[in-house]
Amino acid sequence: MSLFHAVVHLDHHQAQILQFDTEHVQSEKVKASSRHSKQHHNTVRTEHEFFAEVCEHLQGIAEILVVGSSTAQSDFKHYVEKHRPALVRHVVGYESVDHPTERQLVALARQFFLKHDRMAGVPTPL
């Protein structure tokens, strides 16, 4: 099921992706690799693999809100801008949140998209 809006709750260990409309919520989780190696820059490489997998799950979604810690958001934003420029225009906002429940995430995202779409003059297909 491909839905118009999604919210991604992101930290450096996992991402929860919630696609939703007025009646449906589809949830997916992506976990970062836990491989350990003495190879130089291995942490950056596994983080890039993790962010790449998150981006793959976001393909085809029109508007995306990314939430989580400011550090994880910043790292993800940098990755998207550098490695996934086509996705940049679909990520319409970043917000810092602590550890919300799935219901709180969807409620936050619905409020965000309602305001965002009104400001852009777009009818919201929530």
C-alpha positions in Angstrom: 0.0 0.0 0.0 1.5 3.3 -1.0 0.1 6.2 1.0 0.6 10.0 0.5 2.2 10.9 3.9 4.8 9.3 6.1 6.5 10.0 9.4 9.9 8.5 10.1 11.0 8.3 13.7 14.8 8.0 13.5 17.7 7.4 15.7 21.1 5.9 14.9 20.0 2.3 15.6 16.6 2.0 14.0 13.9 3.8 12.1 10.1 3.4 12.4 8.3 4.4 9.2 4.6 5.1 9.4 2.7 5.7 6.2 -0.9 6.8 6.8 -4.1 8.3 5.5 -7.4 9.1 7.3 -8.2 5.4 7.8 -5.0 3.4 7.5 -1.6 3.3 9.2 1.2 1.0 7.8 4.2 0.5 10.0 7.7 -0.7 9.0 10.9 -0.9 11.1 14.4 -0.7 9.7 17.3 -1.7 12.0 20.9 -0.6 11.6 23.5 -3.2 11.2 25.3 -4.4 14.3 28.4 -5.6 12.5 31.7 -4.7 14.2 35.0 -4.4 12.5 38.3 -2.7 13.1 38.2 -1.3 9.6 38.6 2.5 9.4 35.4 4.5 9.0 33.3 1.3 9.5 30.8 3.3 11.6 30.2 5.8 8.7 29.8 2.9 6.2 27.2 1.1 8.3 25.3 4.3 9.0 25.2 5.0 5.2 23.9 1.5 4.6 21.2 2.0 7.3 20.2 5.4 5.8 20.2 3.9 2.3 17.8 1.2 3.5 15.5 3.8 5.1 15.5 5.8 1.8 14.5 2.7 -0.1 11.5 2.3 2.1 10.5 6.0 1.5 10.4 5.6 -2.3 7.1 6.7 -3.8 5.9 8.7 -0.8 4.9 12.2 -1.7 5.5 14.0 1.7 7.7 12.8 4.5 8.2 14.2 8.0 11.4 13.0 9.8 11.4 13.1 13.6 13.8 12.0 16.3 16.9 13.3 17.9 18.5 16.4 16.3 21.8 14.5 15.8 20.1 11.6 13.9 18.0 14.0 11.9 21.0 16.1 10.9 23.0 13.0 9.9 20.1 11.7 7.9 19.5 15.1 6.2 23.2 15.3 5.2 23.0 11.8 3.8 19.9 12.5 1.8 21.2 15.8 0.4 24.5 14.2 -0.7 23.4 10.7 -1.8 19.6 10.8 -2.5 18.9 14.3 -4.0 15.6 13.1 -5.6 14.3 12.4 -2.1 15.1 15.9 -0.8 12.0 17.5 -2.2 9.8 14.8 -0.5 11.2 15.4 3.0 9.1 18.4 3.9 10.1 18.8 7.6 12.3 17.8 10.4 11.1 17.9 14.1 12.9 16.9 17.3 10.9 14.5 19.5 11.8 12.2 22.3 10.2 8.7 22.4 6.6 9.0 21.2 4.2 6.1 20.8 3.0 5.1 17.4 -0.3 6.9 18.0 1.5 10.1 19.1 3.7 10.0 16.0 0.7 9.7 13.7 -1.1 12.5 15.5 2.0 14.7 15.4 2.4 14.0 11.7 -1.3 14.6 10.9 -1.1 18.0 12.6 2.2 18.8 10.8 0.9 17.9 7.3 -2.4 19.7 7.8 -0.5 23.0 8.5 2.1 22.3 5.9 -0.4 21.6 3.1 -2.6 24.6 4.1 0.5 26.9 3.8 1.3 25.4 0.4 -2.3 25.7 -0.8 -2.5 21.9 -1.3 -5.6 20.0 -0.2 -4.5 17.4 2.3 -5.4 13.8 1.4 -5.2 12.6 5.0 
